[in-house]
Amino acid sequence: MEDHCTPDGQTVAARFNLCLAVKYRLDRDDSWRNGTTANLSRSGLLFHASGVGAFSPQQRNDSNCPIEVVIEVPKGAVLSQVHCHATVARVEDPRPGEDLGTIAVTVGDYILRAG
């Protein structure tokens, strides 16, 4: 899968639609929240999650808001984890009648931990 260009000429990273378990927490938060990936790219991650109400209005609009994300990747009988240090790009509240909101993050660094 290759990157593509928008009509105005900007390059958009190729997206991979994968459904994987995610845990996330805001910087310096002790409690983890759960989610599920919608898609991944080389530059970021879009996931559906509970607890988006924990984001203050300032955090929702701060492109430097740090967030820690752990993606659980099943590999045969061994579960591996990708630990990402990221920043919040966008937070969307759940639609009416739904429980999960959407969080888009830009990944700055990650570590793969095999189980």
N, C-alpha and C positions, 0 to 999 in steps of 0.2 A: 504494500500500500504506500502511495506516495503523497507528499504534501500537495496542496492545490492552491490556486489563487482565487481571491474574491473578485467580483466585478470591478472594484476600484484598484486592483493590482496588489493587494496585501497577501502575503503568504500565510496560509493556515496549515498547521501541522495535521497530518493524517490522524484520524480518530479510530480507535479500536474499541468496538462495542463488546465489553466483557462484564459479566455479572459476578463480582467477587465481594466477599465480606470486607468491611472497612470498620476500623475503630478510629475515632478522632477526638482531639481535645485542643482547646484553645491554649495559647501560651500560658504557662504557670497554673493551669487548671489541673486539679488532682483527679477528677472523674472523667472517664472515657464515655463517649457516646457511640452508638452503632449506626451503620449505614451500609449501602450497597453501591458498588460502582455502576455508573451508566456508561461512561467511556473514558478511555485513557489516551493520551498522546505523549509525544516525547517531551512536551513542555508542561503538561498539567493533567488534571484529573477532574472529572465531573461525577459527583455522587449524590444519591438520595439519602437523606438522613433524618433521624429524629433529633429533637433538641435544637433546631435552628433558632428558636426563641432565646437561646443563651447568648446570641450575638447582639451586642448593643448596637444602636444606630451608628455609632462611631466606628465600630469594628466592621460593619457591613460596607462602609464607604472608605475604609482605609486599606489601600492596596498593599500596605506593608504589615498588615495584621498577621502575626505569626500563628501557625496552626501545625500541629503534629498529626500525621496520618499514618496508620498502619494498615496495609493491604495484605490480606491473607490469601496466599496463592497455593492451592492444592497441587502437589507434584507427586503423583503416585500415592503411596501411603504416607508420605512425609509432607507436612504442612510447612511451607516457607513463608516468611513475612518480608514485605518491603516497608521499611521505616522511612517516611518522607518528612523532611522539614520543608514547609511550604508557606505561602502567603495567600490570604483570601482574595480572590478576584471578584466573586459575586455570591450573594446569599439570597435565595428566594424562599418566601414562606410557602407552606403547603397550600395547594389549591383547595377551594371549598369542598368538604367531604373527604379530604385525604389527610393522612397523618404525617407524611414525610415531605420535608422541604428539599431544596436542591442547593448544593454548595459546589462552587467551582474554585479550584485552587491552582496556583502556579507552583510547580515543584522546583525548589532551588537545589536540593541535595537529597540523596537517598542512600540507604544501606540495605543490602539483601542479607537476611538472616535465615539460614536453612535450619529446619527443624530436626 
